[in-house]
Amino acid sequence: MQNTHPNVPSIDQQDRTVPINLRQSGPTPVQMLIDTRVRKSPYWHLSMEAGCWRASIYNRMYHPRGYVRPEDGGMMAEYDSLVNHVTLWNVAVERQIRVQGPDAEDFVNFVITRDATKIPTMHARYVILCNEDGGILNDPVLLRVAEDEFWFSLSDSDLLFWLQGVNIGRRFEVDIREIDVSPVQIQGPKSVDLMTDLFGSAVAELPSYGLLAGEVGGCPVIVSQTGFSGEKGYEIYLKDATLHAETLWNTVLEAGKPHQLAVVAPAHHRRIAAGILSWGQDMDQETLPFQANLSYQVPREKASDYIGKAALEEARRQLEAGTPPYTQQLVGLRLGGKPIEDYAPDFWLISSSHDAGPGEPVGYVTSPWYSPELGQNIAMGYVPVELTALGTQLWVHLPDEYSDAPGSPVAAEVVEVPFRPSVNPNQREILRQRGLDAAV
């Protein structure tokens, strides 16, 4: 719908039922209420001991989002630890939904767009789940820990009820429930050294998205060679986490001392550079995979049915006919302005010309940050399909603290994503190198 409320910029969002809220409210000075309605993860108190000073909410759980105070360098100091040493992240908010039973493979194959039958045991894949309209409901890492057992390691949308609801009508012979497994991430160039100290040399040979069963401090875990950073990295999934959180955390801290381990928040500045998407920020349930550069997640050769297949195949047909079924497309941007060194509180507005004011936008920024390696600000954002060609000149209305001149937009250019190579290339990068556009 075209939003014409006088306080809301009138970007064309006619293909959405609920438009993105583009009011520019800025950083709002409120204190987060910590109560029992939102869960604390098993690592919450340990994050507090490590210096966590702010948090958000993710999957109805408190999520640590900052350890180094702004006066001590803030998020860019945390970035330095990630790209030069090794870091520990509390990502217990990535809740694990287990699908287990004789029909586990068939059920999973029905709810993801990719082909679950091609995932070997003790391997993982990045996947998406869509609704019947083709909108992205979640983009988890999917772990196949046994022939008849899968774990969905969730991004920030509640998938448990959806999966259970799907099976009320389908009646696959599976058990679907959240389990007491909480992951941490070990990310950075020295992660392989730290993980080798914990698990032995076998972990160094683990392929991308490979899984390994092991123990930390006598507690059973599953290790994956995955992460949210584009750096070398791993995730450790702790079983019975409510019981063993302190043992895992303190064992990792002790093993990390020789490697300059730092406890930090998930590195959105590095994931943006790698082109890694964040659900709820770069996409949601009204976003088609093609809009968010996830066409490779929509297979051309998957014969079996899955939720959203008909809608996605029709969307692809329209795209190839030159009539996209949406108005906005996600692009990469390099932009001017002073270094953006913290989270954006709003979806900052994009104009097609320097003279257009913030009340005449054509698009919006979803994920901006400053890249030290590139020496400038980078971002992902949605712009009209006709403005997505590489090299297109655009203008971004930054807050005054980041603007070159208060009240004036900064120049931006549409560029390739990722912005810099990943140590562990994601599937999109690998397929692009092969000239492919779809997971088969």
N, C-alpha and C positions, 0 to 999 in steps of 0.2 A: 504494500500500500504506500501511497505518497503521503508522508507525514507533514501536515501543514500547521501544526501547533506553533504559535509565534515564538516559543522558547526552545524549539527543537529544530535544528538545521534540516532542510528539506532535501536530503539525499534520496535518490530514487531507490527505495527498498520494496518495490511493488511485488517482488517474488517472495517476500517474507510475510508471515502472519503477525509475528511480533517483531517490530523493527528494533534494531540495536539502539540502545539509549545513547544518544550523542550529545546530551547536555554536558557542558564543560564546567563541572563543579569544582575542579581542582582538588588539591590535597585537603581532605576534610578532617579537622582536628577533633577526633573522637577516640575514646579508649575502648578497646575490645573487652567485652564482658566474658569472663571465664566462668562458666557454670556447667551443670551436669547435663544440659540438653545436648550439647556438643561433646563428643568423646575426646578424651586424652589418649594418645597412643601409649603403648608400653614404654616408649623412649622419651615421652614428654618431659619428665622430670630430669632426665639425663641431658636433654637439650638445654633446659634451664641452667643446669650446672655448668654447661659449656658456654654460657653467655648469651643465649638467645634472648633478644630484646623486643622482637615483634613477630607476629604470626598472622596467618590468614586461615580460612576454613576451606577444607578440601575433602570431599566425600564425608561430610558431616563429622569431621575430625579436625582438631587444631593442628595447624601446619606451620612449623618454624620457617621464617622467611628472612631472618637476618641475625647475625652473630657479632660482626665487627661494627661498632658504633660509627656513625658518620664522621665524628671528629677524629677517629682513628683510621679513616680510609674507607669505611663502609663497604659497599658491595664490590668496589674495584679492588680492595685489599683481598677480599675473598676470591675474586677472579684470579689474582696473582698466585694464590696458593693452588688453585685448580690447574692453571696452565703450566706451572713450573714445578710443582711438587705432587702432593696427593691429598685428597680431601675425603671426609666422611660426611654423608648426608643422612638425616633422619627422613626417610620417605615411607614411613609406616602408613601414611594416608593412601598409598597405592594398595588398596584393599584387595585381598585374594579371594576370588569367587571360584570354588571348585565345582567342576562338572565331572561326575564319576559314575561309571556303570557300564553295562554291556552296550548301550547305545550312545556312549559319550562322543565318539567320533562323528556319528551321524548327526547328533544334535548340534555339536559345534560347527559342523560343515553347513548346517542350515542357518545359523545365526551370523556367521562371518562371510565376508565377500570372497576371501581367498579359499583355496582348496585345502581343507584340514586333512584330507587323506594323504597329502604329500608332506606332512610334518612328521619327521621321525621321532621316536621316543627319545627323551632327554635332549630335545632341542626346543627352541622358542622361535616365535615369529612376531613381528609387529603386524597387527591386523586392525581392521575397522569393522564395526557392526553398524548397520543402517536400519532405519525404519522403512515402512512400506513405500514411502515417498522418496527414498534414497538419501534422506538426511542422516548425518553422522551422529550416532548415539554415544559412541565411545571409541577410543583408539588405543586399546591396551596392548601390552606385551602378553602374548599367549604362550604359556609354558605347557609342553606335553611331558609330564613327569612319569607317565606309564602309558601302556597301550590303551587303557580304559580310564585315564585320569588327566584332565586338563585344568590349569589354573589361569583365570583371567586376572592379570595384574593391572588394575583399573587406573585410567585417568579420571578426571574430576567430573564424573556423572554417575549416578546411582544405577548400576546395571543389574544388581541382584534381582530386584522386583521385576524388571523387564524379562530376564531369562526365566524366572519362575512362572511369570504370566504366559510367556510363549508356550511353555510346556503344559500348561493346563489344557490348551486346545490340542496340542500335538501328541502328548502322552508318550514321549520317548522314555525308555527305561533308564533313567538317570537320577542321581541325587544332586541337587543344586543348592549350595549353601556357602556362606562366608566361613572361612576357616581362620584359626588363630595363627596366622603366618604374617610376619611383619618384616619388610625388607629395609635394608640400608644400602646406600650406594657408596662405592669406593671408586673415585674418579680422579684422573690426572696421570701424567707421564710416569710417575713412580708407583702407580697402582699395581702393576704386574710384580714389582719387587715385594710390596707389602703382602699381596695375595699369595705369592710363592712362600713367604715366611709362614703364612697361616695354613696353607693347603699342600705345599710341596710343588715340585716342578710340573706336575700334570696340569695345573691351572694355567701355566704359561702357554700350553699348547691348545687351550680351549678355543675353538673357532668362534667367530662372531655368532651370537645367538645360540651358542652351545651351552649345555647344562652339565653340572657336576654335583654329585652328592658328597657331602663331607660333614665335618664337625668343627665347631669353634668353641673352645673351652669345654669340650665334652657334650655340647648341645648340637643336635642334628640340624643341618641347613642344606639348602639347594643354592648353588652358585650359578649365575648366568653371566655371560660376557655381553652385557648390555649396559645402557645408560642414557642419560638425558643431557649429554654435554658435547658430543662430538670428539671428546678426548678419549684416550685409552681408559677403559673402565669396566667395572663389574657391579653386580648386585648380589647381595647375600640375603636370602630369604630364610628367616629364622622360624622354625617350627615351635609351637607352644610358646610363642613370644611373650605372652603375659607372665609366664613363669621365668623365662630365661633372658629377658632383655638386658639386665645389668651385666650378666656374664658375657654375652656377646659384645656389648658396647665397650666394656672395660678391657676385654681381651684385645679388641681391635685397636683401642687407644694405646695400649702398651706396645703392641707390635708395630704401631705406626711411629713411635718416637724416633727411631733411627732414620725415618724417611720424611721428617718434617710434616707429619700428618696434621691437618687442621680440620676442625668441625665447621662446616659452612652450610649455607642454604642452597637449595637447587639453583644451578647457575643459569638463569634465564638469559644473561648476556651471552654466554657461550652457546646455548642451544639456538638462539636467534642466528648467530653467525653460521651455525651448521644447518639452518633451515628446518630445525625440528619444531613441530607445531605444538601448541598448548590448547587443549580442548577448553571451550568456554571463552577463550581469548582470540584464537585464530580461526575457530570453527565451532559449530554447535549443531543441534539437531535439525536446523533448517538449512544447513550447508551441504551441498552435494560434493562428493569427493573431487569432481572435476574443477570445482571452484577453488579448492584449496591445494591444487597441485598434487592430488592423490589419485590421479587416474590409474597409476600402476597398481592400485589396490582393487581395481575393477577388472577381473579377468575376462578375456575374450574366449577362453577355452574351458571354462568350468561348466560341465554339462548339467550337473545337479542343480536343483533349485535352491535359492536362499532368499532370505527376507530382503526386499528391495531390488531384486534382480531385474524385474520387468521395468521398474522406473529408471534404473541406472542404464539399462540397455537402450531405452528410449531416449534418455538424456544424451547418451553417446551418439545415437543416430542424429539427433538434432544438432549437436556440435559439429559433426562431420559434414552436415548439410549446410553449415554456416549460419545456423539460427540458434544460438545458445539459449537454454531455458532459464537463464538467470541474467541479472543486470551487472553484478559486481564479481570481480575476479581477484584472488590474492596474488600480490606481486611483491618482489623485493625492491627496496628503495635505499639509495644512498642519499643522505640529506645533510644540509648545512646546519648551522647553529652551534652553540656551545655544547660541550660533551654532556650527553644524557647518561647519568651514572646511577640512576635508581629507577624503580618501577614507575610507569606512567599511571596516574590516577584516573585518566580519561582516555577515550578513543579520540585522539587528536585529529583535527579535520584537515582534509586535503582539497585544494582548489586546482583548477586547470590553468589558471593564469595568475600572475602576480597581483593584478589589480582586483581580482575577486576577493571579497571580504569573507570572514568566517561564517557569515550568514548565507553564503552562496557556495557551499562545498559540493564536491562530486564524489568524495570518498572519505575514508578514515583509516588512521594508523591503528594496528592491533598490538604490535610488539616492537618497541623501539629500544635501542641502547647504543652506547658508544663502543666502538671496536678499537682497542689500542693498536692492534696489528695493522688495521687499515687507516688509522689516524682520523677517523670521521664517524659520524653517527650512521647507523644502519637501522633498517626497520622492515617489517612486513606490514602490508595494509591492503585494503580493498579499494579498487578503483573501477570505473566503468570498463566493460570488456573492450571497448574501442580505444582505451588508453593504456593497454597492457603491453604494447610493443616495447622491446628493449630500447633504451635511449630516450623514451618519452619524457619530456620535461613537465614536472608538476611542482606544486607549492604546498608546503605544510605549515599550518598555523600552530607553532609551538608556544607554550607558556612563556611569559616574559623572561623567566630565569634562564631559559635556553635559547631565546631568540637573539639573533645578531643585533636587531633593532626592535625594541618593544613595539608591538602592534603590527609588525610587518612579517609576512610569511618568509620561510627560508626555502631555497631552491632544493628540489629533489629530482632524482633520475631513476627510472625503472631499470633494474639490473638483474643479473642472473642470481638465483639462489641454488646452492649455498653461497654465502659471501666469502668463505674461505674453506679450504679442504678440511675434511674430518679425518682424524686419526683412524677412527672406525667409521667408514662411510655407511650411511643408512641405505636401505634397499632402493630408495628412489635414485640416489647418486649412482649406485652400482648399475641399475637398469638403464639409466640415461647413458652411461659410458658404453653400454652394449647396444644402444639405439632402440631400446624397448620402452613401451609405455604401459605395460600391464603385467601383473603377477599372473602366472599361469599355473 
